[in-house]
Amino acid sequence: MAKITVQIYEIQDPREAEAVIELGVDRIGTVILSKENWKVPAIREAIGVSRGTRVKHSLIPLFHTKEVLFQALEYYQPDIIHFCDSLTYDDGRIIPCEPFVELQISLKERFPGIEIMRSVPIATPESSERIPTLEIARHFQDASDYFLTDTWFGKEPVEGYIGITGRTCDWAVARKLVALSPIPVILAGGLSPENVYKGVMVVKPFGVDSCTGTNALDNSGKPIRFKKDYEKVKAFVKEARRAEKDLFGCQNITRNGG
């Protein structure tokens, strides 16, 4: 039976890595917050937890300096490097993508065993701005192994990068990307245990990703970065597996990627 890949961000320490692996996730995602403090032993340990298991580990660097990036990849040795630059100006126009593509190509040449995932921005369903999602994807499809959709606001929570908005992207656009993309697409952007089933059924992606929607909450009800709610993760996995079963049934389908 075909499988929906379940990915959970942001796992920054080995204890959380062990816990979410036990809950049945397929991929774990971690973030390096700056090029100045790129060497974090706890993150290296978290990546080490998944090594030798069926689980892949993905690493987001919030910087582009090639020399530091290559040092970080040597140090961490992740399965996947994940780039999540916003790729648009505030008004939604696409920025020049060539430098980002060239970085990915040079990285693949240096580290052929590391897969590359590229976030593709998609506006919210109610947004009046339409952004060139499919055009952006075309720029990167030959230099990437996976796409990950994420929600575009124009003014992002982390300047220059999309993600951690807690808001869903336009699933109609995400579904079109899945249909047209030559590489697997992971649906992300505001996914939670409450909506991941519907997201899978509507978009039919290769996988699903959750960060904010499976975080623990503080006393005011706001998500806490880098702290997972294990009951939410468990429910997210359960709902993704339910969608997987209903979408694919007992068909013997082979999918690319992993």
Beta strands, then each sheet from edge to edge (+ up, - down):
strand 1: 5-8
strand 2: 27-32
strand 3: 56-61
strand 4: 80-83
strand 5: 115-123
strand 6: 146-152
strand 7: 185-187
strand 8: 207-210
strand 9: 215-217
strand 10: 223-228
sheet 1: 1+ 2+ 3+ 4+ 5+ 6+ 7+ 8+ 1+
sheet 2: 9+ 10-
end
